[in-house]
């Protein structure tokens, strides 16, 4: 079971029409993306989801769900 923050991130990536950048996920979650200090923790959580096999990171830096 994933913590609530990670569940929200995973749901946002799943709802997207295709691969998304961390900035787009932040917009979907209501994070102030103009502040780098708010966006970097989100990017870290996305990478952790990749490391754990929940998401996949493409070579261009976008994130998508695992097939």
PQR file of N, CA, C, O and H, with PARSE charges and radii, in Angstrom:
ATOM      1  N   UNK A   1       0.849  -1.179   0.000 -0.4000 1.5000
ATOM      2  CA  UNK A   1       0.000   0.000   0.000 -0.0000 2.0000
ATOM      3  C   UNK A   1       0.892   1.239   0.000  0.5500 1.7000
ATOM      4  O   UNK A   1       1.840   1.336   0.779 -0.5500 1.4000
ATOM      5  N   UNK A   2       0.583   2.160  -0.863 -0.4000 1.5000
ATOM      6  CA  UNK A   2       1.349   3.399  -0.973 -0.0000 2.0000
ATOM      7  C   UNK A   2       0.788   4.465  -0.033  0.5500 1.7000
ATOM      8  O   UNK A   2      -0.416   4.494   0.221 -0.5500 1.4000
ATOM      9  H   UNK A   2      -0.187   2.082  -1.496  0.4000 1.0000
ATOM     10  N   UNK A   3       1.656   5.342   0.487 -0.4000 1.5000
ATOM     11  CA  UNK A   3       1.176   6.484   1.277 -0.0000 2.0000
ATOM     12  C   UNK A   3       0.281   7.383   0.420  0.5500 1.7000
ATOM     13  O   UNK A   3       0.394   7.369  -0.806 -0.5500 1.4000
ATOM     14  H   UNK A   3       2.634   5.318   0.281  0.4000 1.0000
ATOM     15  N   UNK A   4      -0.603   8.162   1.043 -0.4000 1.5000
ATOM     16  CA  UNK A   4      -1.556   8.998   0.296 -0.0000 2.0000
ATOM     17  C   UNK A   4      -0.915   9.927  -0.744  0.5500 1.7000
ATOM     18  O   UNK A   4      -1.449  10.075  -1.843 -0.5500 1.4000
ATOM     19  H   UNK A   4      -0.695   8.173   2.039  0.4000 1.0000
ATOM     20  N   UNK A   5       0.222  10.553  -0.412 -0.4000 1.5000
ATOM     21  CA  UNK A   5       0.877  11.449  -1.375 -0.0000 2.0000
ATOM     22  C   UNK A   5       1.252  10.705  -2.649  0.5500 1.7000
ATOM     23  O   UNK A   5       1.051  11.203  -3.756 -0.5500 1.4000
ATOM     24  H   UNK A   5       0.656  10.433   0.481  0.4000 1.0000
ATOM     25  N   UNK A   6       1.793   9.522  -2.480 -0.4000 1.5000
ATOM     26  CA  UNK A   6       2.215   8.722  -3.628 -0.0000 2.0000
ATOM     27  C   UNK A   6       1.004   8.225  -4.419  0.5500 1.7000
ATOM     28  O   UNK A   6       1.061   8.122  -5.644 -0.5500 1.4000
ATOM     29  H   UNK A   6       1.957   9.117  -1.580  0.4000 1.0000
ATOM     30  N   UNK A   7      -0.088   7.918  -3.723 -0.4000 1.5000
ATOM     31  CA  UNK A   7      -1.312   7.496  -4.403 -0.0000 2.0000
ATOM     32  C   UNK A   7      -1.852   8.616  -5.291  0.5500 1.7000
ATOM     33  O   UNK A   7      -2.299   8.367  -6.411 -0.5500 1.4000
ATOM     34  H   UNK A   7      -0.135   8.002  -2.728  0.4000 1.0000
ATOM     35  N   UNK A   8      -1.806   9.852  -4.786 -0.4000 1.5000
ATOM     36  CA  UNK A   8      -2.281  11.000  -5.571 -0.0000 2.0000
ATOM     37  C   UNK A   8      -1.411  11.207  -6.803  0.5500 1.7000
ATOM     38  O   UNK A   8      -1.924  11.496  -7.884 -0.5500 1.4000
ATOM     39  H   UNK A   8      -1.442  10.055  -3.877  0.4000 1.0000
ATOM     40  N   UNK A   9      -0.090  11.062  -6.645 -0.4000 1.5000
ATOM     41  CA  UNK A   9       0.829  11.220  -7.775 -0.0000 2.0000
ATOM     42  C   UNK A   9       0.568  10.141  -8.818  0.5500 1.7000
ATOM     43  O   UNK A   9       0.490  10.434 -10.011 -0.5500 1.4000
ATOM     44  H   UNK A   9       0.326  10.827  -5.767  0.4000 1.0000
ATOM     45  N   UNK A  10       0.434   8.915  -8.381 -0.4000 1.5000
ATOM     46  CA  UNK A  10       0.184   7.803  -9.286 -0.0000 2.0000
ATOM     47  C   UNK A  10      -1.139   7.989 -10.027  0.5500 1.7000
ATOM     48  O   UNK A  10      -1.222   7.723 -11.226 -0.5500 1.4000
ATOM     49  H   UNK A  10       0.497   8.677  -7.412  0.4000 1.0000
ATOM     50  N   UNK A  11      -2.165   8.442  -9.325 -0.4000 1.5000
ATOM     51  CA  UNK A  11      -3.468   8.685  -9.949 -0.0000 2.0000
ATOM     52  C   UNK A  11      -3.369   9.790 -11.001  0.5500 1.7000
ATOM     53  O   UNK A  11      -3.983   9.690 -12.063 -0.5500 1.4000
ATOM     54  H   UNK A  11      -2.098   8.658  -8.350  0.4000 1.0000
ATOM     55  N   UNK A  12      -2.606  10.833 -10.713 -0.4000 1.5000
ATOM     56  CA  UNK A  12      -2.454  11.930 -11.665 -0.0000 2.0000
ATOM     57  C   UNK A  12      -1.756  11.462 -12.933  0.5500 1.7000
ATOM     58  O   UNK A  12      -2.157  11.847 -14.031 -0.5500 1.4000
ATOM     59  H   UNK A  12      -2.107  10.914  -9.850  0.4000 1.0000
ATOM     60  N   UNK A  13      -0.725  10.644 -12.807 -0.4000 1.5000
ATOM     61  CA  UNK A  13      -0.016  10.137 -13.985 -0.0000 2.0000
ATOM     62  C   UNK A  13      -0.931   9.215 -14.779  0.5500 1.7000
ATOM     63  O   UNK A  13      -0.915   9.238 -16.010 -0.5500 1.4000
ATOM     64  H   UNK A  13      -0.399  10.331 -11.915  0.4000 1.0000
ATOM     65  N   UNK A  14      -1.722   8.409 -14.094 -0.4000 1.5000
ATOM     66  CA  UNK A  14      -2.651   7.503 -14.789 -0.0000 2.0000
ATOM     67  C   UNK A  14      -3.724   8.263 -15.541  0.5500 1.7000
ATOM     68  O   UNK A  14      -4.151   7.819 -16.607 -0.5500 1.4000
ATOM     69  H   UNK A  14      -1.735   8.390 -13.094  0.4000 1.0000
ATOM     70  N   UNK A  15      -4.177   9.403 -15.017 -0.4000 1.5000
ATOM     71  CA  UNK A  15      -5.231  10.182 -15.652 -0.0000 2.0000
ATOM     72  C   UNK A  15      -4.739  10.961 -16.865  0.5500 1.7000
ATOM     73  O   UNK A  15      -5.538  11.371 -17.707 -0.5500 1.4000
ATOM     74  H   UNK A  15      -3.830   9.763 -14.151  0.4000 1.0000
ATOM     75  N   UNK A  16      -3.450  11.161 -16.956 -0.4000 1.5000
ATOM     76  CA  UNK A  16      -2.894  11.934 -18.076 -0.0000 2.0000
ATOM     77  C   UNK A  16      -3.103  11.171 -19.387  0.5500 1.7000
ATOM     78  O   UNK A  16      -3.178   9.942 -19.405 -0.5500 1.4000
ATOM     79  H   UNK A  16      -2.801  10.828 -16.273  0.4000 1.0000
ATOM     80  N   UNK A  17      -3.194  11.927 -20.473 -0.4000 1.5000
ATOM     81  CA  UNK A  17      -3.423  11.330 -21.789 -0.0000 2.0000
ATOM     82  C   UNK A  17      -2.188  10.602 -22.314  0.5500 1.7000
ATOM     83  O   UNK A  17      -2.293   9.805 -23.246 -0.5500 1.4000
ATOM     84  H   UNK A  17      -3.133  12.925 -20.458  0.4000 1.0000
ATOM     85  N   UNK A  18      -1.041  10.863 -21.737 -0.4000 1.5000
ATOM     86  CA  UNK A  18       0.200  10.234 -22.176 -0.0000 2.0000
ATOM     87  C   UNK A  18       1.293  10.519 -21.167  0.5500 1.7000
ATOM     88  O   UNK A  18       1.004  10.934 -20.045 -0.5500 1.4000
ATOM     89  H   UNK A  18      -0.957  11.510 -20.980  0.4000 1.0000
ATOM     90  N   UNK A  19       2.538  10.305 -21.543 -0.4000 1.5000
ATOM     91  CA  UNK A  19       3.656  10.595 -20.635 -0.0000 2.0000
ATOM     92  C   UNK A  19       3.664  12.064 -20.202  0.5500 1.7000
ATOM     93  O   UNK A  19       3.342  12.952 -20.990 -0.5500 1.4000
ATOM     94  H   UNK A  19       2.773   9.968 -22.454  0.4000 1.0000
ATOM     95  N   UNK A  20       4.032  12.307 -18.951 -0.4000 1.5000
ATOM     96  CA  UNK A  20       3.996  13.665 -18.402 -0.0000 2.0000
ATOM     97  C   UNK A  20       5.321  14.032 -17.747  0.5500 1.7000
ATOM     98  O   UNK A  20       6.057  13.169 -17.270 -0.5500 1.4000
ATOM     99  H   UNK A  20       4.293  11.585 -18.310  0.4000 1.0000
ATOM    100  N   UNK A  21       5.606  15.318 -17.733 -0.4000 1.5000
ATOM    101  CA  UNK A  21       6.761  15.857 -17.031 -0.0000 2.0000
ATOM    102  C   UNK A  21       6.346  16.118 -15.577  0.5500 1.7000
ATOM    103  O   UNK A  21       5.157  16.212 -15.273 -0.5500 1.4000
ATOM    104  H   UNK A  21       5.008  16.019 -18.121  0.4000 1.0000
ATOM    105  N   UNK A  22       7.321  16.233 -14.699 -0.4000 1.5000
ATOM    106  CA  UNK A  22       7.045  16.497 -13.287 -0.0000 2.0000
ATOM    107  C   UNK A  22       6.245  17.792 -13.131  0.5500 1.7000
ATOM    108  O   UNK A  22       5.376  17.887 -12.265 -0.5500 1.4000
ATOM    109  H   UNK A  22       8.287  16.157 -14.946  0.4000 1.0000
ATOM    110  N   UNK A  23       6.536  18.770 -13.956 -0.4000 1.5000
ATOM    111  CA  UNK A  23       5.820  20.058 -13.906 -0.0000 2.0000
ATOM    112  C   UNK A  23       4.322  19.858 -14.159  0.5500 1.7000
ATOM    113  O   UNK A  23       3.495  20.474 -13.488 -0.5500 1.4000
ATOM    114  H   UNK A  23       7.242  18.693 -14.660  0.4000 1.0000
ATOM    115  N   UNK A  24       3.970  19.000 -15.123 -0.4000 1.5000
ATOM    116  CA  UNK A  24       2.569  18.743 -15.434 -0.0000 2.0000
ATOM    117  C   UNK A  24       1.871  18.032 -14.279  0.5500 1.7000
ATOM    118  O   UNK A  24       0.722  18.337 -13.961 -0.5500 1.4000
ATOM    119  H   UNK A  24       4.643  18.499 -15.669  0.4000 1.0000
ATOM    120  N   UNK A  25       2.562  17.091 -13.655 -0.4000 1.5000
ATOM    121  CA  UNK A  25       1.996  16.398 -12.497 -0.0000 2.0000
ATOM    122  C   UNK A  25       1.756  17.413 -11.385  0.5500 1.7000
ATOM    123  O   UNK A  25       0.716  17.379 -10.727 -0.5500 1.4000
ATOM    124  H   UNK A  25       3.496  16.843 -13.913  0.4000 1.0000
ATOM    125  N   UNK A  26       2.711  18.315 -11.173 -0.4000 1.5000
ATOM    126  CA  UNK A  26       2.550  19.358 -10.163 -0.0000 2.0000
ATOM    127  C   UNK A  26       1.338  20.224 -10.415  0.5500 1.7000
ATOM    128  O   UNK A  26       0.607  20.561  -9.484 -0.5500 1.4000
ATOM    129  H   UNK A  26       3.556  18.342 -11.708  0.4000 1.0000
ATOM    130  N   UNK A  27       1.116  20.591 -11.671 -0.4000 1.5000
ATOM    131  CA  UNK A  27      -0.066  21.385 -12.022 -0.0000 2.0000
ATOM    132  C   UNK A  27      -1.342  20.618 -11.702  0.5500 1.7000
ATOM    133  O   UNK A  27      -2.292  21.187 -11.165 -0.5500 1.4000
ATOM    134  H   UNK A  27       1.709  20.318 -12.428  0.4000 1.0000
ATOM    135  N   UNK A  28      -1.366  19.336 -12.025 -0.4000 1.5000
ATOM    136  CA  UNK A  28      -2.545  18.508 -11.775 -0.0000 2.0000
ATOM    137  C   UNK A  28      -2.833  18.366 -10.283  0.5500 1.7000
ATOM    138  O   UNK A  28      -3.989  18.235  -9.881 -0.5500 1.4000
ATOM    139  H   UNK A  28      -0.594  18.873 -12.460  0.4000 1.0000
ATOM    140  N   UNK A  29      -1.780  18.392  -9.463 -0.4000 1.5000
ATOM    141  CA  UNK A  29      -1.930  18.232  -8.019 -0.0000 2.0000
ATOM    142  C   UNK A  29      -2.071  19.560  -7.280  0.5500 1.7000
ATOM    143  O   UNK A  29      -2.282  19.572  -6.067 -0.5500 1.4000
ATOM    144  H   UNK A  29      -0.840  18.498  -9.789  0.4000 1.0000
ATOM    145  N   UNK A  30      -1.960  20.663  -7.987 -0.4000 1.5000
ATOM    146  CA  UNK A  30      -2.102  21.973  -7.357 -0.0000 2.0000
ATOM    147  C   UNK A  30      -0.850  22.475  -6.666  0.5500 1.7000
ATOM    148  O   UNK A  30      -0.933  23.342  -5.796 -0.5500 1.4000
ATOM    149  H   UNK A  30      -1.789  20.653  -8.972  0.4000 1.0000
ATOM    150  N   UNK A  31       0.325  21.942  -7.041 -0.4000 1.5000
ATOM    151  CA  UNK A  31       1.598  22.382  -6.474 -0.0000 2.0000
ATOM    152  C   UNK A  31       2.022  23.673  -7.166  0.5500 1.7000
ATOM    153  O   UNK A  31       1.833  23.813  -8.374 -0.5500 1.4000
ATOM    154  H   UNK A  31       0.392  21.238  -7.748  0.4000 1.0000
ATOM    155  N   UNK A  32       2.586  24.605  -6.429 -0.4000 1.5000
ATOM    156  CA  UNK A  32       3.097  25.852  -7.010 -0.0000 2.0000
ATOM    157  C   UNK A  32       4.371  25.534  -7.792  0.5500 1.7000
ATOM    158  O   UNK A  32       5.459  25.474  -7.220 -0.5500 1.4000
ATOM    159  H   UNK A  32       2.740  24.492  -5.448  0.4000 1.0000
ATOM    160  N   UNK A  33       4.228  25.332  -9.103 -0.4000 1.5000
ATOM    161  CA  UNK A  33       5.352  24.881  -9.925 -0.0000 2.0000
ATOM    162  C   UNK A  33       6.334  25.994 -10.246  0.5500 1.7000
ATOM    163  O   UNK A  33       7.409  25.731 -10.784 -0.5500 1.4000
ATOM    164  H   UNK A  33       3.344  25.381  -9.568  0.4000 1.0000
ATOM    165  N   UNK A  34       5.984  27.233  -9.926 -0.4000 1.5000
ATOM    166  CA  UNK A  34       6.907  28.334 -10.189 -0.0000 2.0000
ATOM    167  C   UNK A  34       8.042  28.362  -9.158  0.5500 1.7000
ATOM    168  O   UNK A  34       9.063  29.016  -9.373 -0.5500 1.4000
ATOM    169  H   UNK A  34       5.111  27.448  -9.489  0.4000 1.0000
ATOM    170  N   UNK A  35       7.862  27.656  -8.051 -0.4000 1.5000
ATOM    171  CA  UNK A  35       8.871  27.597  -6.993 -0.0000 2.0000
ATOM    172  C   UNK A  35       9.601  26.265  -7.107  0.5500 1.7000
ATOM    173  O   UNK A  35       9.012  25.205  -6.898 -0.5500 1.4000
ATOM    174  H   UNK A  35       7.033  27.125  -7.877  0.4000 1.0000
ATOM    175  N   UNK A  36      10.877  26.327  -7.439 -0.4000 1.5000
ATOM    176  CA  UNK A  36      11.659  25.103  -7.648 -0.0000 2.0000
ATOM    177  C   UNK A  36      11.695  24.230  -6.393  0.5500 1.7000
ATOM    178  O   UNK A  36      11.716  23.002  -6.486 -0.5500 1.4000
ATOM    179  H   UNK A  36      11.356  27.189  -7.608  0.4000 1.0000
ATOM    180  N   UNK A  37      11.701  24.854  -5.241 -0.4000 1.5000
ATOM    181  CA  UNK A  37      11.731  24.126  -3.979 -0.0000 2.0000
ATOM    182  C   UNK A  37      10.486  23.284  -3.735  0.5500 1.7000
ATOM    183  O   UNK A  37      10.517  22.366  -2.915 -0.5500 1.4000
ATOM    184  H   UNK A  37      11.683  25.851  -5.165  0.4000 1.0000
ATOM    185  N   UNK A  38       9.404  23.575  -4.422 -0.4000 1.5000
ATOM    186  CA  UNK A  38       8.177  22.782  -4.307 -0.0000 2.0000
ATOM    187  C   UNK A  38       8.135  21.694  -5.379  0.5500 1.7000
ATOM    188  O   UNK A  38       7.518  20.649  -5.176 -0.5500 1.4000
ATOM    189  H   UNK A  38       9.379  24.320  -5.088  0.4000 1.0000
ATOM    190  N   UNK A  39       8.780  21.929  -6.506 -0.4000 1.5000
ATOM    191  CA  UNK A  39       8.741  20.980  -7.618 -0.0000 2.0000
ATOM    192  C   UNK A  39       9.749  19.848  -7.435  0.5500 1.7000
ATOM    193  O   UNK A  39       9.467  18.712  -7.817 -0.5500 1.4000
ATOM    194  H   UNK A  39       9.281  22.778  -6.672  0.4000 1.0000
ATOM    195  N   UNK A  40      10.896  20.129  -6.869 -0.4000 1.5000
ATOM    196  CA  UNK A  40      11.932  19.100  -6.724 -0.0000 2.0000
ATOM    197  C   UNK A  40      11.519  17.944  -5.806  0.5500 1.7000
ATOM    198  O   UNK A  40      11.816  16.794  -6.131 -0.5500 1.4000
ATOM    199  H   UNK A  40      11.124  21.051  -6.559  0.4000 1.0000
ATOM    200  N   UNK A  41      10.850  18.195  -4.677 -0.4000 1.5000
ATOM    201  CA  UNK A  41      10.383  17.049  -3.874 -0.0000 2.0000
ATOM    202  C   UNK A  41       9.395  16.161  -4.643  0.5500 1.7000
ATOM    203  O   UNK A  41       9.394  14.940  -4.485 -0.5500 1.4000
ATOM    204  H   UNK A  41      10.608  19.128  -4.413  0.4000 1.0000
ATOM    205  N   UNK A  42       8.560  16.787  -5.473 -0.4000 1.5000
ATOM    206  CA  UNK A  42       7.632  16.016  -6.300 -0.0000 2.0000
ATOM    207  C   UNK A  42       8.397  15.152  -7.298  0.5500 1.7000
ATOM    208  O   UNK A  42       8.065  13.983  -7.492 -0.5500 1.4000
ATOM    209  H   UNK A  42       8.561  17.778  -5.602  0.4000 1.0000
ATOM    210  N   UNK A  43       9.408  15.718  -7.921 -0.4000 1.5000
ATOM    211  CA  UNK A  43      10.242  14.967  -8.864 -0.0000 2.0000
ATOM    212  C   UNK A  43      10.908  13.782  -8.150  0.5500 1.7000
ATOM    213  O   UNK A  43      11.015  12.693  -8.714 -0.5500 1.4000
ATOM    214  H   UNK A  43       9.677  16.668  -7.763  0.4000 1.0000
ATOM    215  N   UNK A  44      11.350  14.000  -6.917 -0.4000 1.5000
ATOM    216  CA  UNK A  44      11.948  12.927  -6.132 -0.0000 2.0000
ATOM    217  C   UNK A  44      10.960  11.802  -5.864  0.5500 1.7000
ATOM    218  O   UNK A  44      11.323  10.627  -5.922 -0.5500 1.4000
ATOM    219  H   UNK A  44      11.263  14.885  -6.458  0.4000 1.0000
ATOM    220  N   UNK A  45       9.717  12.153  -5.571 -0.4000 1.5000
ATOM    221  CA  UNK A  45       8.694  11.132  -5.337 -0.0000 2.0000
ATOM    222  C   UNK A  45       8.394  10.362  -6.620  0.5500 1.7000
ATOM    223  O   UNK A  45       8.168   9.152  -6.583 -0.5500 1.4000
ATOM    224  H   UNK A  45       9.422  13.107  -5.523  0.4000 1.0000
ATOM    225  N   UNK A  46       8.390  11.057  -7.749 -0.4000 1.5000
ATOM    226  CA  UNK A  46       8.188  10.373  -9.031 -0.0000 2.0000
ATOM    227  C   UNK A  46       9.305   9.372  -9.287  0.5500 1.7000
ATOM    228  O   UNK A  46       9.052   8.252  -9.732 -0.5500 1.4000
ATOM    229  H   UNK A  46       8.573  12.039  -7.780  0.4000 1.0000
ATOM    230  N   UNK A  47      10.531   9.771  -9.007 -0.4000 1.5000
ATOM    231  CA  UNK A  47      11.685   8.876  -9.201 -0.0000 2.0000
ATOM    232  C   UNK A  47      11.590   7.678  -8.251  0.5500 1.7000
ATOM    233  O   UNK A  47      11.931   6.558  -8.632 -0.5500 1.4000
ATOM    234  H   UNK A  47      10.737  10.680  -8.645  0.4000 1.0000
ATOM    235  N   UNK A  48      11.130   7.909  -7.024 -0.4000 1.5000
ATOM    236  CA  UNK A  48      10.967   6.787  -6.090 -0.0000 2.0000
ATOM    237  C   UNK A  48       9.926   5.797  -6.600  0.5500 1.7000
ATOM    238  O   UNK A  48      10.085   4.587  -6.444 -0.5500 1.4000
ATOM    239  H   UNK A  48      10.852   8.818  -6.715  0.4000 1.0000
ATOM    240  N   UNK A  49       8.853   6.317  -7.212 -0.4000 1.5000
ATOM    241  CA  UNK A  49       7.845   5.433  -7.792 -0.0000 2.0000
ATOM    242  C   UNK A  49       8.421   4.643  -8.965  0.5500 1.7000
ATOM    243  O   UNK A  49       8.038   3.495  -9.194 -0.5500 1.4000
ATOM    244  H   UNK A  49       8.723   7.300  -7.338  0.4000 1.0000
ATOM    245  N   UNK A  50       9.329   5.252  -9.698 -0.4000 1.5000
ATOM    246  CA  UNK A  50      10.022   4.535 -10.782 -0.0000 2.0000
ATOM    247  C   UNK A  50      10.891   3.433 -10.179  0.5500 1.7000
ATOM    248  O   UNK A  50      10.861   2.292 -10.642 -0.5500 1.4000
ATOM    249  H   UNK A  50       9.639   6.184  -9.512  0.4000 1.0000
ATOM    250  N   UNK A  51      11.657   3.770  -9.160 -0.4000 1.5000
ATOM    251  CA  UNK A  51      12.555   2.797  -8.522 -0.0000 2.0000
ATOM    252  C   UNK A  51      11.796   1.596  -7.957  0.5500 1.7000
ATOM    253  O   UNK A  51      12.313   0.480  -7.922 -0.5500 1.4000
ATOM    254  H   UNK A  51      11.681   4.696  -8.784  0.4000 1.0000
ATOM    255  N   UNK A  52      10.578   1.841  -7.522 -0.4000 1.5000
ATOM    256  CA  UNK A  52       9.778   0.764  -6.920 -0.0000 2.0000
ATOM    257  C   UNK A  52       8.918   0.027  -7.946  0.5500 1.7000
ATOM    258  O   UNK A  52       8.195  -0.906  -7.597 -0.5500 1.4000
ATOM    259  H   UNK A  52      10.158   2.748  -7.551  0.4000 1.0000
ATOM    260  N   UNK A  53       8.995   0.446  -9.213 -0.4000 1.5000
ATOM    261  CA  UNK A  53       8.277  -0.266 -10.261 -0.0000 2.0000
ATOM    262  C   UNK A  53       6.848   0.170 -10.516  0.5500 1.7000
ATOM    263  O   UNK A  53       6.128  -0.485 -11.270 -0.5500 1.4000
ATOM    264  H   UNK A  53       9.582   1.204  -9.497  0.4000 1.0000
ATOM    265  N   UNK A  54       6.424   1.268  -9.901 -0.4000 1.5000
ATOM    266  CA  UNK A  54       5.061   1.756 -10.109 -0.0000 2.0000
ATOM    267  C   UNK A  54       4.948   2.608 -11.372  0.5500 1.7000
ATOM    268  O   UNK A  54       3.912   2.606 -12.037 -0.5500 1.4000
ATOM    269  H   UNK A  54       7.009   1.801  -9.289  0.4000 1.0000
ATOM    270  N   UNK A  55       6.006   3.331 -11.696 -0.4000 1.5000
ATOM    271  CA  UNK A  55       6.040   4.184 -12.883 -0.0000 2.0000
ATOM    272  C   UNK A  55       7.260   3.835 -13.722  0.5500 1.7000
ATOM    273  O   UNK A  55       8.138   3.084 -13.296 -0.5500 1.4000
ATOM    274  H   UNK A  55       6.847   3.333 -11.156  0.4000 1.0000
ATOM    275  N   UNK A  56       7.294   4.396 -14.917 -0.4000 1.5000
ATOM    276  CA  UNK A  56       8.436   4.218 -15.811 -0.0000 2.0000
ATOM    277  C   UNK A  56       8.890   5.607 -16.246  0.5500 1.7000
ATOM    278  O   UNK A  56       8.059   6.464 -16.547 -0.5500 1.4000
ATOM    279  H   UNK A  56       6.581   5.006 -15.263  0.4000 1.0000
ATOM    280  N   UNK A  57      10.194   5.835 -16.280 -0.4000 1.5000
ATOM    281  CA  UNK A  57      10.742   7.112 -16.721 -0.0000 2.0000
ATOM    282  C   UNK A  57      11.313   6.925 -18.117  0.5500 1.7000
ATOM    283  O   UNK A  57      12.146   6.048 -18.347 -0.5500 1.4000
ATOM    284  H   UNK A  57      10.868   5.138 -16.035  0.4000 1.0000
ATOM    285  N   UNK A  58      10.861   7.752 -19.040 -0.4000 1.5000
ATOM    286  CA  UNK A  58      11.331   7.690 -20.411 -0.0000 2.0000
ATOM    287  C   UNK A  58      12.649   8.441 -20.550  0.5500 1.7000
ATOM    288  O   UNK A  58      13.021   9.216 -19.670 -0.5500 1.4000
ATOM    289  H   UNK A  58      10.185   8.464 -18.853  0.4000 1.0000
ATOM    290  N   UNK A  59      13.345   8.214 -21.643 -0.4000 1.5000
ATOM    291  CA  UNK A  59      14.662   8.839 -21.838 -0.0000 2.0000
ATOM    292  C   UNK A  59      14.597  10.351 -21.902  0.5500 1.7000
ATOM    293  O   UNK A  59      15.589  11.020 -21.614 -0.5500 1.4000
ATOM    294  H   UNK A  59      13.042   7.584 -22.358  0.4000 1.0000
ATOM    295  N   UNK A  60      13.448  10.907 -22.273 -0.4000 1.5000
ATOM    296  CA  UNK A  60      13.323  12.358 -22.358 -0.0000 2.0000
ATOM    297  C   UNK A  60      12.897  12.999 -21.026  0.5500 1.7000
ATOM    298  O   UNK A  60      12.646  14.202 -20.966 -0.5500 1.4000
ATOM    299  H   UNK A  60      12.642  10.363 -22.506  0.4000 1.0000
ATOM    300  N   UNK A  61      12.818  12.185 -19.955 -0.4000 1.5000
ATOM    301  CA  UNK A  61      12.506  12.722 -18.636 -0.0000 2.0000
ATOM    302  C   UNK A  61      11.039  12.697 -18.263  0.5500 1.7000
ATOM    303  O   UNK A  61      10.672  13.099 -17.159 -0.5500 1.4000
ATOM    304  H   UNK A  61      13.022  11.207 -20.003  0.4000 1.0000
ATOM    305  N   UNK A  62      10.204  12.233 -19.160 -0.4000 1.5000
ATOM    306  CA  UNK A  62       8.768  12.155 -18.855 -0.0000 2.0000
ATOM    307  C   UNK A  62       8.463  10.853 -18.117  0.5500 1.7000
ATOM    308  O   UNK A  62       9.216   9.883 -18.202 -0.5500 1.4000
ATOM    309  H   UNK A  62      10.502  11.906 -20.057  0.4000 1.0000
ATOM    310  N   UNK A  63       7.362  10.852 -17.401 -0.4000 1.5000
ATOM    311  CA  UNK A  63       6.946   9.704 -16.602 -0.0000 2.0000
ATOM    312  C   UNK A  63       5.653   9.134 -17.162  0.5500 1.7000
ATOM    313  O   UNK A  63       4.791   9.870 -17.643 -0.5500 1.4000
ATOM    314  H   UNK A  63       6.750  11.640 -17.332  0.4000 1.0000
ATOM    315  N   UNK A  64       5.529   7.816 -17.093 -0.4000 1.5000
ATOM    316  CA  UNK A  64       4.327   7.143 -17.547 -0.0000 2.0000
ATOM    317  C   UNK A  64       4.091   5.914 -16.675  0.5500 1.7000
ATOM    318  O   UNK A  64       4.976   5.488 -15.933 -0.5500 1.4000
ATOM    319  H   UNK A  64       6.229   7.218 -16.703  0.4000 1.0000
ATOM    320  N   UNK A  65       2.900   5.354 -16.772 -0.4000 1.5000
ATOM    321  CA  UNK A  65       2.598   4.150 -16.004 -0.0000 2.0000
ATOM    322  C   UNK A  65       3.276   2.947 -16.640  0.5500 1.7000
ATOM    323  O   UNK A  65       3.570   2.945 -17.835 -0.5500 1.4000
ATOM    324  H   UNK A  65       2.181   5.699 -17.374  0.4000 1.0000
ATOM    325  N   UNK A  66       3.516   1.947 -15.847 -0.4000 1.5000
ATOM    326  CA  UNK A  66       4.090   0.692 -16.361 -0.0000 2.0000
ATOM    327  C   UNK A  66       2.982  -0.070 -17.073  0.5500 1.7000
ATOM    328  O   UNK A  66       1.829  -0.050 -16.644 -0.5500 1.4000
ATOM    329  H   UNK A  66       3.278   1.949 -14.875  0.4000 1.0000
ATOM    330  N   UNK A  67       3.329  -0.723 -18.133 -0.4000 1.5000
ATOM    331  CA  UNK A  67       2.329  -1.487 -18.885 -0.0000 2.0000
ATOM    332  C   UNK A  67       2.082  -2.844 -18.300  0.5500 1.7000
ATOM    333  O   UNK A  67       1.266  -3.603 -18.823 -0.5500 1.4000
ATOM    334  H   UNK A  67       4.267  -0.739 -18.481  0.4000 1.0000
TER
END
